[in-house]
Amino acid sequence: MYPTKAFDNEERRSEHAIRHANVLDAVAGQEDIAGSFGWCMFDYNTHKDFGSGDRICYHGVMDMFRNPKLAASVYACEQDEIPVLQITSSMDIGEHPGCNRGNLYILSNADSVRMYKNDRFIKEYRPEMSPYKHLKHGPILIDDFIGDALEKNERFRPKHAKEMADAMNIVARGSLNHIPKRLYPTALKLALLYHIDFAEVTKLYTKYIGDWGGTATVYRFDAIKDGKVIKSVTKEPVNGIRLQAEADHTNLTEHHSYDVALVRIRAVDAHGNVLPFYQEAVRITAEGDIAIIGPDTIALQGGMGGTYVKSLGRSGQGTLLLQSQTAGEIKIPFQVTV
């Protein structure tokens, strides 16, 4: 009972995923439970007394057009046939209150995931690092944004560089203005050894954690399977928007009635990441021996949407045209057999 919209803020969408992981892990840890199912797979239209004021229940791990939310990847990670790699964050600090990143997670079914920042290796994450010990591939907390950069680039000795990096990484998930008391001894020791003050600490934090004021930061995550990269995810400030669409089938076949195909539509960046705050209009046109079911203009929600295409009782061909003023256009061909 945790309604989550595809266009909700990042923290809620991430919390939605983690809540599913919490329950799945708890169930898997009970030897007297044979199995379970999650509520629920898809958003759905509902009655007047429920929903979010629009008679839509947003409890699904996918929207009504079967576009996956973050939570869907928690389930996808438990199979090994299709590679899964999802990061529960856009890595943009401005999405978080006070620019505090909070807890960010890697969702993957790979042997490991290597994290890079501006092509500099930061850390390799493995399934055993997940706190979800009863899941084969549970969410893994991203707890390092620095790697060995302090040791390589700053004036700290290796041991102290690691202590400084560990402290800064902890603060990155909380707040620079509310430093945990357990870090006070480390801060005092480094201040005495290196005569470092709060202004210098802030400067280091901004440089290595804040991603503020410098060149654009690019994060890359490589999923590794049997020693090879099987999937990569890149996160950087948006520098391009395009439409992406797929039909569940493009060969429409009529027997006793018309055939229907579901078409999922998404707005993505240059790296294929869905843009959750892209809500612009998409115009839909059917040409040839097909027709659309539904409106000819839709507004994407959470960067996602969809439509339906049906056959018209005659064999032939058709084309579905999707057009956006800011994301371009794409065409999907259909073959119809009666």
Residue pairs with C-beta under 8 A, 6 or more apart in sequence:
1 39
1 59
2 15
2 16
2 19
2 59
3 52
3 57
3 58
3 59
4 12
4 13
4 15
4 16
4 58
4 59
4 69
4 71
5 52
5 58
5 301
5 302
6 13
6 63
6 67
6 69
6 276
6 301
6 302
6 303
6 304
7 276
7 277
7 279
7 301
7 302
7 303
8 16
8 276
8 302
9 95
10 88
10 89
10 90
10 95
10 96
10 276
11 96
11 102
13 69
13 70
13 71
13 88
13 276
14 70
14 88
14 89
14 102
14 103
14 104
14 105
16 61
16 69
16 70
16 71
17 69
17 70
17 71
17 73
17 74
17 88
17 105
17 107
17 139
18 103
18 105
18 139
19 71
20 38
20 61
20 71
20 74
20 75
21 74
21 132
21 135
21 138
21 139
23 36
23 38
24 36
24 38
24 74
24 75
24 78
24 132
24 135
25 132
25 133
25 134
25 135
25 138
26 134
27 33
27 35
27 36
28 134
28 135
29 133
29 134
38 61
38 75
39 59
40 59
40 60
40 61
41 60
41 61
41 62
42 60
42 61
42 62
42 63
42 64
42 66
43 56
43 57
43 58
43 59
43 60
43 62
43 63
43 64
44 56
44 57
44 60
44 64
45 51
45 55
45 56
45 57
45 64
46 55
46 56
46 57
47 55
48 55
50 57
51 57
51 58
52 58
56 64
60 69
61 68
61 69
61 71
61 72
61 74
61 75
62 68
62 69
62 72
63 69
63 301
63 302
63 304
64 306
65 262
65 264
65 265
65 304
65 305
65 306
66 262
66 264
66 306
67 264
67 266
67 274
67 304
67 305
67 306
68 76
69 302
70 86
70 88
70 107
73 84
73 86
73 107
74 107
74 139
76 82
76 84
76 107
76 109
77 84
77 107
77 108
77 109
77 135
77 136
77 137
77 138
78 109
78 135
78 136
78 137
79 109
80 109
83 109
83 110
83 223
83 225
83 230
83 231
84 107
84 108
84 109
84 110
84 137
84 223
84 231
85 106
85 107
85 108
85 110
85 113
85 221
85 223
85 231
85 232
85 233
86 106
86 107
86 108
86 233
87 104
87 105
87 106
87 107
87 142
87 219
87 221
87 233
87 235
88 104
88 105
88 106
88 107
88 139
89 95
89 101
89 104
89 142
89 235
90 235
90 273
90 276
91 104
91 211
91 217
91 219
91 235
91 236
92 237
93 99
93 101
93 210
93 211
93 212
96 102
98 175
98 177
99 210
99 212
100 172
100 173
100 174
100 175
101 145
101 172
101 173
102 173
103 141
103 173
104 141
104 142
105 139
105 140
105 141
105 142
106 113
106 115
106 125
106 139
106 140
106 142
106 221
107 137
107 139
108 137
108 140
108 223
109 136
109 137
110 223
110 224
110 225
110 230
110 231
111 126
111 127
111 224
111 225
111 226
112 124
112 125
112 126
112 127
112 223
112 224
113 124
113 125
113 140
113 221
113 222
113 223
113 224
114 121
114 123
114 124
114 125
114 221
114 222
114 224
115 121
115 122
115 123
115 124
115 125
115 142
115 144
115 219
115 220
115 221
116 122
116 219
116 220
116 221
116 222
117 145
117 147
117 217
117 218
117 219
118 215
118 217
118 218
119 218
119 220
120 147
120 149
121 147
122 144
122 145
122 146
122 147
123 144
123 147
124 224
125 140
125 142
126 140
127 136
127 137
127 138
127 140
129 140
129 141
130 137
130 138
130 139
130 140
130 141
131 138
131 141
132 138
132 139
143 169
143 173
144 165
144 169
145 168
145 169
145 172
145 208
145 209
146 165
146 168
146 169
146 208
146 209
147 165
148 161
149 165
149 208
150 156
150 161
150 162
150 164
150 165
150 204
150 208
151 158
151 161
151 162
154 161
154 204
155 194
156 164
156 190
156 194
160 190
160 193
160 194
163 186
163 189
163 190
164 186
164 190
164 204
165 208
166 186
167 183
167 186
167 187
168 204
168 205
168 208
168 209
169 209
170 180
170 183
171 179
171 180
171 183
171 205
171 209
172 205
172 209
174 180
176 202
176 205
179 187
187 201
190 196
191 197
206 212
206 213
207 214
211 217
216 236
216 237
217 236
218 234
218 235
218 236
219 234
219 235
219 236
220 232
220 233
220 234
220 235
221 232
221 233
221 234
221 235
222 229
222 231
222 232
223 229
223 230
223 231
223 232
224 230
233 271
233 273
234 271
234 273
235 271
235 273
236 271
238 269
238 270
238 275
239 269
239 270
240 269
240 270
241 267
241 268
241 269
241 275
241 278
241 326
241 327
241 328
242 267
242 268
242 270
242 327
242 328
243 265
243 266
243 267
243 268
243 282
243 322
243 324
243 327
243 328
243 329
243 330
244 265
244 266
244 267
244 268
244 272
244 330
245 263
245 264
245 265
245 266
245 322
245 330
245 332
246 263
246 264
246 332
247 261
247 262
247 263
247 264
247 309
247 320
247 332
247 334
248 261
248 262
248 263
248 264
249 261
250 261
250 332
250 333
250 334
250 335
251 334
251 335
251 337
252 258
252 259
252 260
252 261
252 290
252 309
252 310
252 311
252 334
252 335
252 336
252 337
253 259
253 311
253 336
253 337
253 338
254 311
254 313
254 336
254 337
254 338
258 310
258 311
258 312
258 313
259 310
259 311
259 336
260 293
260 308
260 309
260 310
260 311
261 308
261 309
261 310
261 334
262 306
262 308
263 306
263 307
263 308
263 309
263 320
263 332
264 304
264 306
265 282
265 298
265 300
265 304
265 305
265 306
265 307
265 322
266 274
266 300
266 303
266 304
266 305
267 274
267 275
267 278
267 280
267 300
267 303
267 304
267 324
267 327
268 274
268 275
268 303
269 275
274 302
274 303
274 304
275 303
276 302
276 303
277 302
277 303
278 300
278 303
278 327
279 299
279 300
279 301
279 302
279 303
280 299
280 300
280 324
280 325
280 326
280 327
281 297
281 298
281 299
281 300
281 324
281 325
282 297
282 298
282 299
282 300
282 305
282 322
282 323
282 324
282 327
283 296
283 297
283 322
283 323
283 324
284 292
284 295
284 296
284 297
284 298
284 307
284 320
284 321
284 322
284 323
285 292
285 296
285 320
285 321
285 323
286 292
286 309
286 318
286 319
286 320
286 321
287 318
287 319
287 320
287 321
288 316
288 317
288 318
288 319
288 334
289 311
289 312
289 314
289 315
289 316
289 317
289 318
289 334
289 336
290 309
290 310
290 311
290 312
290 318
290 319
290 320
290 334
290 336
291 309
291 310
291 312
292 307
292 308
292 309
292 310
292 320
293 307
293 308
293 309
293 310
294 307
294 308
298 305
298 307
299 305
307 320
309 318
309 320
309 334
311 336
311 338
312 336
313 338
314 336
314 338
315 336
315 337
315 338
316 336
317 333
317 334
317 335
317 336
318 333
318 334
318 336
319 331
319 332
319 333
319 334
320 331
320 332
320 334
321 329
321 330
321 331
322 329
322 330
322 331
322 332
323 329
